[in-house]
Amino acid sequence: MLRRLYDWTMSLAARKSAEVWLAVIAFVESSVFLVPADVLFLPMALAKPERSYRYALIATIASVLGGIAGWALGFYAYETVARPVLEFYGKLDAFEQMKAYVTYEWILLLLVTSGLAHLPPIKIVTILSGVIHVNLGLFIVSAIIARGARFLFLAWLLRRYGEPIREFIEKRLGQLVGIGATAAIVLYFGYRSFAH
């Protein structure tokens, strides 16, 4: 099922309505969807490099709006909507464990790492932010910084290096950013234990 979903998302890049689809996928990725917006963003930016920053802006705005929707699901409709969505993706147990020990500072760190590297998936963090009542203004600023940085960096790479960088982005960039995000999490915990 995931492969078919991935292939369908890739096929949207060739359509005239690609920008609309990019906004839709970036929006739903941040609240309920499994496939990241990068799957659509990369082929679009490669096909029209001169529009890559425009696509990055569309993806960022839609992703932040989707994040707000995820926050609202967690804040207002966890039991009725968000919980069944998490159950559907098999993420409910992991979510409940995170919810049990997450702190305000920890959630802000997760917003940045999930926005930059999908670690953990952004939908988990947006819903969790609503459940633990993270300040909406702070949430929006964090989401803009993290998602904007990711999409604008991808746009810059594609504008500068074009097709040769695509394989690196698809195979290695996620790993590198993931390693950086993991290091940030480890440093945070190290600092917390040292400070106490």
Disulfide bonds with the S-S distance in Angstrom:
none
